[in-house]
């Protein structure tokens, strides 16, 4: 999934994959999060900066697909 295709939730009862923020980079209107899931998988997520003030290094969160549909294409060849 592309970084903008992921939603991040900070509420404890959110369904999804639990992750820890490793790096949060402010890019103006967007903040890029580098996360690591509980299983050790690295994940990047881009979200509007106004949604990210509490998502600093070490913060726990839940990662899930964004509510909007995701475009999936078959690999050519």
N, C-alpha and C positions, 0 to 999 in steps of 0.2 A: 504494500500500500504506500501511496505517496504521503509525505509528512502532513500535507493539508487535508488528507482524508481521514485523519484520526482525531477523535475527541478525547479530552482529558477531563476527568472528574476528580474532585477532591473529597467528596462525601464518602464516608466509610461503607455505606450500603449500596454503592453503585456496582452494577454487574459489569464484568470485563476482566482484563488481565491486570494484576497489581504490578506496579513498577516504582522505581526510585529515580528521581531527577538527579542526573550527574552534572549537567551543565545547562544553564538557561542563558541564552544570548538574546539581548534586546536588539531588534533590527528596525526600530521605529514602530510602525503600525503592527508588526508581527514579532512574536517571540518564538525562537526555535529552541525546543527542548531536546536534549540528548538524555534518553532514559535507558534503564536496564530493567528488564522484567525479572520476576522472581526466579525464572528458569535460566537467567543469564543472557537472554537475547537482547542485543542493543536495538533501540528503536529511536527514530527521530519523529518529532511532531511539531508542526507549525500551528500557532493559534494567535488570535488577535491579542495584542499586548494587554488590553484591558481585562482579559480573562486570566492573565498569568501573574498577578502580583504576589501570590502566595506560593508559586511554584519555583522555589529557589533550590539550590543544590541540597540534596538530602531529603527533600520533601517526598512523601509517599503519595501516590495517586493511582487512578485506575485508567487504563487505556482501552478504548473501544472504537469500533468503526463509527465515523461521523453519521449523523442521522440522514444526511443527504445521500442519494444513490452514488455508488462508486462505479466508474467506468472500468470494465475489465475487457482486455483484448487478448485473443489467442496469439501465441508466438508464431511468427512467420517461419515457414520452412518445415 
